[in-house]
């Protein structure tokens, strides 16, 4: 039981630190002085607009970006699936 608790605690710490390392959002004005690395997009994200934005942030981090600016997020029709695009910056 102690081993399982330690494993679960480690997993929670790892996921919390990953979230803390995700790229930070910026607005258009803040992005002007940053170097663009291109863009990232997500599709078929189940949940809310916040879930899509979080996935954009994580994808930006995976591409080596420290910041991202959401260009657009959409929920086609009455679906619970979201799509989104963000420009990423260093």
C-alpha positions as CSV (number, residue, x, y, z in Angstrom):
1,X,0.0,0.0,0.0
2,X,2.8,2.4,0.8
3,X,4.4,1.7,-2.5
4,X,1.2,2.4,-4.4
5,X,0.8,5.7,-2.4
6,X,4.3,6.7,-3.3
7,X,3.7,6.0,-7.0
8,X,0.5,8.0,-7.0
9,X,2.2,10.9,-5.3
10,X,5.0,10.8,-7.8
11,X,2.5,10.8,-10.7
12,X,0.6,13.8,-9.3
13,X,3.8,15.7,-8.8
14,X,4.9,14.9,-12.4
15,X,1.6,16.0,-13.9
16,X,1.5,19.2,-11.8
17,X,5.0,20.2,-12.8
18,X,4.2,19.5,-16.5
19,X,1.3,21.8,-16.3
20,X,3.5,24.5,-14.7
21,X,5.9,24.2,-17.6
22,X,3.3,24.7,-20.3
23,X,3.7,27.7,-22.6
24,X,2.2,31.0,-21.4
25,X,-0.5,32.9,-23.3
26,X,0.2,36.3,-24.7
27,X,-1.9,38.8,-26.6
28,X,-1.1,40.4,-30.0
29,X,0.7,43.4,-28.4
30,X,2.9,41.3,-26.1
31,X,3.8,39.0,-29.0
32,X,5.2,41.8,-31.2
33,X,8.7,41.7,-29.6
34,X,8.9,37.8,-29.7
35,X,10.3,35.5,-32.3
36,X,7.6,33.5,-34.0
37,X,8.2,29.7,-34.4
38,X,5.2,29.1,-36.5
39,X,1.9,27.7,-35.4
40,X,0.2,24.7,-33.8
41,X,-3.3,23.3,-34.1
42,X,-5.5,20.8,-32.3
43,X,-8.7,19.1,-33.4
44,X,-11.3,16.8,-31.9
45,X,-10.6,18.0,-28.4
46,X,-13.5,16.8,-26.2
47,X,-14.7,19.1,-23.5
48,X,-14.6,22.9,-23.4
49,X,-12.8,25.8,-25.0
50,X,-10.5,25.8,-22.0
51,X,-9.6,22.2,-22.8
52,X,-8.7,23.1,-26.4
53,X,-6.6,26.1,-25.2
54,X,-4.8,23.9,-22.7
55,X,-3.9,21.4,-25.4
56,X,-2.6,24.3,-27.6
57,X,-0.4,25.4,-24.7
58,X,1.0,21.9,-24.2
59,X,1.6,21.5,-27.9
60,X,3.4,24.8,-28.0
61,X,5.6,23.7,-25.2
62,X,6.4,20.4,-27.0
63,X,7.5,22.5,-30.0
64,X,10.0,24.5,-27.8
65,X,7.8,27.6,-27.4
66,X,7.7,29.6,-24.2
67,X,4.6,31.5,-25.3
68,X,1.6,31.2,-27.6
69,X,-1.2,33.4,-28.9
70,X,-4.6,31.8,-29.8
71,X,-5.6,32.7,-33.3
72,X,-8.9,30.9,-33.2
73,X,-10.9,28.2,-31.4
74,X,-14.1,26.7,-32.9
75,X,-16.8,24.3,-31.9
76,X,-18.5,23.2,-35.2
77,X,-22.2,22.7,-34.8
78,X,-23.6,21.2,-31.6
79,X,-20.5,19.0,-31.1
80,X,-18.5,18.8,-27.9
81,X,-15.4,18.5,-30.0
82,X,-13.2,21.7,-30.4
83,X,-10.5,22.7,-32.8
84,X,-8.0,25.5,-32.4
85,X,-4.9,27.2,-33.8
86,X,-2.2,29.2,-32.0
87,X,0.9,31.1,-33.1
88,X,3.9,30.1,-31.0
89,X,6.8,32.2,-29.8
90,X,10.2,31.9,-28.3
